[in-house]
Amino acid sequence: MKTLIVYYSAQWHTKTIAEMIAKELGADLFEVKPAKAYTEADLDYTDGSSRVYREHKDEELRKVALETTDVPGWDNYERVIVMYPVWWAIAAWPLSSFVTSVDFGDKIVYPVAVSHSSPLGKSGEALASAAKGGNWQEGIRFSQDAGEAEIKKWADSL
Ligand SMILES: Cc1cc2nc3c(=O)[nH]c(=O)nc-3n(C[C@H](O)[C@H](O)[C@H](O)COP(=O)(O)O)c2cc1C
């Protein structure tokens, strides 16, 4: 099945796991890039005046502009895995911005969360209900330090 992994990674954990899954499935990768990348200071969630903190408080600010949402060969993919870091128990919003900008049509879609400790929770369902189209499946959450065996096991189960 022709598979695409769309991921957003602010630091590197989600990217690393996305690359492992891509290798296992022979999938292509598409990195979601905000037009204005997040700096380390932007990501400081302990600072009430940081970019990420202000965006979290105001839902309107979470609609971040992306470099592009044009995925080469989008129509050819039958399955899409969307991967994101968990920010305050929801999907990091650059990934949500991607999800709400495209039409998933009849593609099979799996949400994959990467977090320090939060579970998948409702993060995948929230993306599914905000998205246009897609045959959304139950997703999975990996710890930011997940090992290769665990990641391979999930990929092989698809
Ligand atoms: C703004 C922000 C909010 C976060 N909120 C949570 C959270 O609610 N629960 C959690 O377990 N981890 C949280 N984390 C940790 C990240 O989900 C975790 O480190 C993730 O692996 C980062 O992925 P990345 O390296 O691909 O960006 C947060 C990190 C940031 C920067």
PDBQT file of the ligand as one rigid body, heavy atoms in Angstrom, charges set to zero:
ROOT
HETATM    1  C1  LIG A 201       4.931  23.443  24.058  1.00  0.00    +0.000 C 
HETATM    2  C2  LIG A 201       5.090  22.033  24.514  1.00  0.00    +0.000 A 
HETATM    3  C3  LIG A 201       4.057  21.405  25.207  1.00  0.00    +0.000 A 
HETATM    4  C4  LIG A 201       4.196  20.062  25.602  1.00  0.00    +0.000 A 
HETATM    5  N1  LIG A 201       3.127  19.472  26.232  1.00  0.00    +0.000 NA
HETATM    6  C5  LIG A 201       3.235  18.143  26.581  1.00  0.00    +0.000 A 
HETATM    7  C6  LIG A 201       2.137  17.463  27.195  1.00  0.00    +0.000 A 
HETATM    8  O1  LIG A 201       1.035  18.023  27.413  1.00  0.00    +0.000 OA
HETATM    9  N2  LIG A 201       2.318  16.160  27.540  1.00  0.00    +0.000 N 
HETATM   10  C7  LIG A 201       3.489  15.491  27.318  1.00  0.00    +0.000 A 
HETATM   11  O2  LIG A 201       3.584  14.322  27.638  1.00  0.00    +0.000 OA
HETATM   12  N3  LIG A 201       4.547  16.113  26.722  1.00  0.00    +0.000 NA
HETATM   13  C8  LIG A 201       4.434  17.413  26.347  1.00  0.00    +0.000 A 
HETATM   14  N4  LIG A 201       5.502  18.038  25.734  1.00  0.00    +0.000 N 
HETATM   15  C9  LIG A 201       6.688  17.237  25.409  1.00  0.00    +0.000 C 
HETATM   16  C10 LIG A 201       6.665  16.774  23.940  1.00  0.00    +0.000 C 
HETATM   17  O3  LIG A 201       5.418  16.214  23.572  1.00  0.00    +0.000 OA
HETATM   18  C11 LIG A 201       7.714  15.690  23.686  1.00  0.00    +0.000 C 
HETATM   19  O4  LIG A 201       8.961  16.116  24.147  1.00  0.00    +0.000 OA
HETATM   20  C12 LIG A 201       7.782  15.340  22.197  1.00  0.00    +0.000 C 
HETATM   21  O5  LIG A 201       8.481  14.138  22.046  1.00  0.00    +0.000 OA
HETATM   22  C13 LIG A 201       8.510  16.414  21.397  1.00  0.00    +0.000 C 
HETATM   23  O6  LIG A 201       8.574  16.010  20.035  1.00  0.00    +0.000 OA
HETATM   24  P1  LIG A 201       9.588  16.692  19.012  1.00  0.00    +0.000 P 
HETATM   25  O7  LIG A 201      10.968  16.498  19.549  1.00  0.00    +0.000 OA
HETATM   26  O8  LIG A 201       9.372  15.942  17.741  1.00  0.00    +0.000 OA
HETATM   27  O9  LIG A 201       9.191  18.126  18.879  1.00  0.00    +0.000 OA
HETATM   28  C14 LIG A 201       5.396  19.368  25.343  1.00  0.00    +0.000 A 
HETATM   29  C15 LIG A 201       6.452  20.021  24.656  1.00  0.00    +0.000 A 
HETATM   30  C16 LIG A 201       6.308  21.336  24.245  1.00  0.00    +0.000 A 
HETATM   31  C17 LIG A 201       7.436  22.003  23.501  1.00  0.00    +0.000 C 
ENDROOT
TORSDOF 0
